[in-house]
Amino acid sequence: MIRRLVGAAIAVTATFALVTAPEASAATTTFTGAVALSNCSGSVVKPAATPMDAPAMVLSNGHCLEDGMPDPGQVIVGQSSNRSFDLLSPDGQSSVGTVTATKVVYATMTDTDISLYQLSDTYADIEQKYNVPPLELVNTHPQAGTPIDVVSGYWKQIYSCSIDGFVHELHENNWVWKDSIRYVPGCATIGGTSGSPVVDRNTGKVIGVNNTSNDDGQRCTLNNPCEVDEAGNVTVRPNYKYGEETYGIPACLTPANEIDLNQQGCTLPKP
């Protein structure tokens, strides 16, 4: 999980502390809705059908949880949390306010790599107090070739590239993620961009969450994920970057942004 930066609860590799964020830009995407965590990035997201008076939700990675990375097969539901998040200004150069979680609604590193925090403020509260609307979390599968912006609240940088394709299974150490997003070669995400929303540049909506890359060309090891196809063939792509799809999340949320893994259409892993 090389998208998480050193200095927090789990230090993946000491080299991250020496990383300097490269220049990156995007044509239209701003930092509105992006948040900075202590060691990762995230975003305030809302499914289209969720009312504005629902408790707001922050999306990040499962491996960015404050108490450490979930084990393979572990699913966390309704865990108490008081984690705080800095809301960024549209240009990303300052914080416009701080919001606080009441709980981890859902988190896992099985099949996907996501964490969903429920906040004490509603979407309407946040927009009224800070003039920050949520990013829309879409419920449709992304498409290859889509131009994307990976918006890092931690680095205050936007990394622009596009979707190269999708991975049947992405294996990293003992974790397996399914139908992952592969970015085109040269996408420059670095440590600290873990949990950044993957935004469709054409629509401004969230279609994924950034999570890892193959740093050293190793095969299926920590910080060096490998691709496994339907026939079990393994492919290693050095320096390739990956994200996880998020289109399945809305089907598992109630209008009050509570998780209901038994709802029709919900395919997220259960505890």
C-alpha positions in Angstrom: 0.0 0.0 0.0 2.5 2.5 -1.1 0.0 5.3 -1.4 0.0 5.8 2.3 2.7 8.1 3.7 5.1 7.3 6.5 4.7 8.9 10.0 1.3 7.5 10.8 0.1 4.4 12.6 1.4 2.1 9.9 4.8 2.9 8.2 5.0 0.9 5.0 8.4 2.0 3.8 10.8 4.6 5.1 11.4 6.0 1.7 8.1 7.9 1.7 9.3 10.5 4.1 11.8 11.7 1.4 9.3 12.0 -1.4 8.6 15.4 -2.9 5.3 15.9 -4.7 6.0 16.5 -8.4 4.2 19.2 -10.4 0.7 18.1 -11.5 -2.3 19.9 -12.8 -5.8 19.5 -14.1 -7.9 21.5 -16.6 -11.1 21.8 -14.6 -11.0 19.8 -11.4 -10.6 21.7 -8.2 -10.0 20.6 -4.5 -13.6 21.3 -3.6 -14.7 18.3 -1.5 -11.2 17.0 -1.0 -9.9 16.5 2.6 -6.5 16.0 4.1 -5.9 13.2 6.7 -2.9 12.8 8.9 -1.3 10.4 6.5 -3.6 10.0 3.5 -6.1 11.8 1.4 -9.9 11.6 1.1 -13.1 13.3 -0.1 -16.6 14.2 1.0 -18.8 12.1 -1.2 -22.5 11.7 -1.7 -24.5 9.3 -3.8 -26.9 11.3 -6.0 -30.0 9.9 -4.3 -28.8 10.7 -0.7 -30.5 13.8 0.8 -28.4 16.8 1.8 -29.7 16.5 5.4 -28.0 13.0 5.8 -24.8 12.8 7.8 -21.9 13.5 5.5 -19.5 10.8 4.5 -15.7 10.8 3.8 -14.3 8.2 1.4 -10.7 7.0 1.8 -8.8 3.7 1.7 -9.1 0.8 4.1 -5.4 0.9 4.6 -5.6 4.5 5.8 -7.6 3.6 8.9 -6.2 5.3 12.1 -5.8 2.0 13.9 -4.1 0.1 11.2 -4.8 -2.0 8.1 -7.6 -4.6 8.1 -6.5 -8.2 7.7 -7.4 -10.1 4.6 -11.1 -11.2 5.0 -11.8 -8.6 7.7 -14.7 -6.2 7.3 -15.3 -3.4 9.8 -18.8 -2.0 10.3 -19.9 0.7 12.7 -16.6 1.3 14.5 -16.5 4.4 16.7 -14.1 7.1 15.5 -13.4 10.8 16.2 -11.0 11.3 13.4 -10.8 14.8 12.0 -10.4 15.9 8.4 -9.3 19.3 7.0 -11.6 20.6 4.2 -9.6 22.3 1.5 -10.3 25.5 -0.4 -11.0 25.2 -4.1 -7.4 26.0 -5.0 -6.1 23.5 -2.4 -3.8 26.1 -0.7 -5.6 26.4 2.6 -8.1 24.7 4.9 -11.5 26.2 5.1 -12.5 24.2 8.2 -12.4 20.9 10.0 -15.0 18.1 10.2 -15.0 15.2 12.6 -16.1 11.6 12.2 -18.5 9.8 14.6 -17.7 6.3 13.2 -16.3 4.2 10.5 -19.4 3.2 8.7 -17.6 0.6 6.6 -14.0 -0.4 5.9 -12.2 -3.4 4.3 -9.2 -4.4 2.3 -10.9 -7.5 0.9 -12.0 -7.3 -2.8 -11.5 -3.5 -2.6 -9.6 -1.0 -0.4 -12.1 1.5 1.0 -13.0 3.2 4.2 -16.2 5.2 4.7 -16.4 7.6 7.7 -19.7 9.1 8.8 -19.4 12.7 10.0 -21.1 14.7 12.8 -22.2 17.3 10.2 -24.7 16.8 7.4 -23.9 17.7 3.8 -26.1 20.8 4.2 -24.2 21.8 7.4 -20.9 21.6 5.6 -22.1 23.5 2.6 -23.6 26.2 4.8 -20.7 26.6 7.1 -17.8 26.1 4.7 -19.3 26.6 1.2 -18.1 23.1 0.3 -20.5 20.9 -1.6 -20.0 17.1 -1.7 -18.6 15.2 -4.7 -21.1 12.9 -6.3 -20.3 9.2 -6.0 -21.6 7.5 -9.1 -23.2 4.1 -9.3 -22.0 3.1 -12.8 -18.8 1.2 -13.8 -16.0 3.4 -15.1 -14.8 3.0 -18.7 -11.3 2.5 -20.2 -9.9 5.7 -21.7 -11.7 8.0 -19.3 -9.6 11.0 -18.4 -9.2 11.2 -14.6 -7.8 13.4 -11.9 -6.5 12.0 -8.7 -7.1 14.7 -6.1 -4.7 14.5 -3.2 -5.7 16.5 -0.1 -2.5 15.4 1.6 -0.1 16.8 -1.1 -2.5 19.5 -2.3 -1.8 18.3 -5.8 -4.0 17.0 -8.7 -2.5 14.1 -10.8 -4.0 13.9 -14.3 -3.9 10.9 -16.5 -6.5 8.3 -17.8 -7.8 4.8 -17.2 -5.7 2.2 -19.1 -8.0 -0.7 -18.2 -9.2 -3.0 -15.5 -7.6 -5.8 -13.5 -9.4 -9.1 -12.8 -7.5 -9.5 -9.5 -4.8 -7.3 -8.1 -2.6 -9.2 -5.6 -0.5 -7.3 -3.0 1.1 -9.3 -0.2 -1.9 -11.2 1.3 -4.6 -8.9 0.0 -6.6 -9.4 -3.2 -8.6 -6.7 -4.9 -11.1 -7.3 -7.7 -11.8 -5.3 -10.9 -9.2 -2.7 -10.0 -8.6 0.4 -12.1 -5.2 0.5 -13.9 -3.9 3.9 -14.9 -2.0 4.6 -18.1 1.8 4.5 -17.8 3.3 7.6 -16.3 0.6 8.5 -13.9 2.6 10.2 -11.1 0.7 9.4 -7.9 3.0 9.0 -4.9 2.9 8.1 -1.2 0.3 10.3 0.6 -2.1 10.1 -2.3 -3.8 7.0 -0.7 -7.5 7.6 -0.5 -7.6 10.3 -3.1 -10.8 10.4 -5.1 -10.5 9.3 -8.7 -12.5 12.0 -10.5 -13.9 11.6 -14.0 -12.6 14.8 -15.6 -15.5 15.0 -18.0 -18.2 15.0 -15.3 -16.4 16.0 -12.1 -17.9 12.9 -10.3 -16.1 10.2 -8.3 -15.5 6.9 -10.0 -12.8 5.4 -7.8 -10.3 5.8 -5.0 -6.5 5.7 -5.5 -4.7 3.0 -3.6 -1.4 1.5 -4.8 1.4 1.1 -7.3 4.2 -1.3 -8.2 7.3 0.4 -7.0 10.2 -2.0 -7.6 9.0 -4.5 -10.2 8.6 -7.3 -7.6 5.9 -9.9 -7.9 2.8 -9.7 -5.7 4.7 -8.3 -2.6 3.9 -5.4 -0.3 4.1 -2.2 -2.4 4.5 -4.3 -5.6 1.1 -5.6 -6.6 0.7 -8.0 -9.5 -2.1 -8.6 -11.9 -3.8 -12.0 -12.0 -6.2 -12.8 -14.9 -9.1 -15.2 -15.1 -6.8 -18.1 -16.0 -4.4 -17.4 -13.2 -1.7 -15.9 -15.3 0.4 -13.3 -13.4 1.6 -10.1 -14.9 4.0 -7.6 -13.2 3.9 -4.0 -14.4 6.7 -2.0 -12.8 5.7 1.6 -11.9 2.1 1.2 -12.8 -0.5 2.8 -10.5 -3.9 1.5 -9.5 -7.2 2.5 -7.9 -10.3 0.8 -6.7 -13.8 1.2 -8.2 -16.5 2.8 -6.0 -19.6 2.3 -8.1 -20.8 -0.5 -5.8 -20.9 1.7 -2.7 -24.2 3.6 -3.2 -26.2 0.3 -3.4 -25.1 -0.6 0.1 -26.0 2.8 1.8 -29.4 3.8 3.2 -30.7 7.4 2.7 -29.2 8.2 6.2 -25.8 7.0 5.0 -25.8 3.9 7.2 -24.4 0.7 5.7 -26.9 -2.1 4.8 -25.0 -5.0 3.3 -28.3 -6.9 2.7 -29.8 -4.3 0.4 -30.7 -5.4 -3.1 -27.7 -4.9 -5.4 -25.2 -4.5 -2.6 -22.1 -6.6 -3.4 -19.6 -5.3 -0.9 -18.0 -8.0 1.3 -19.8 -8.8 4.5 -18.2 -9.4 8.0 
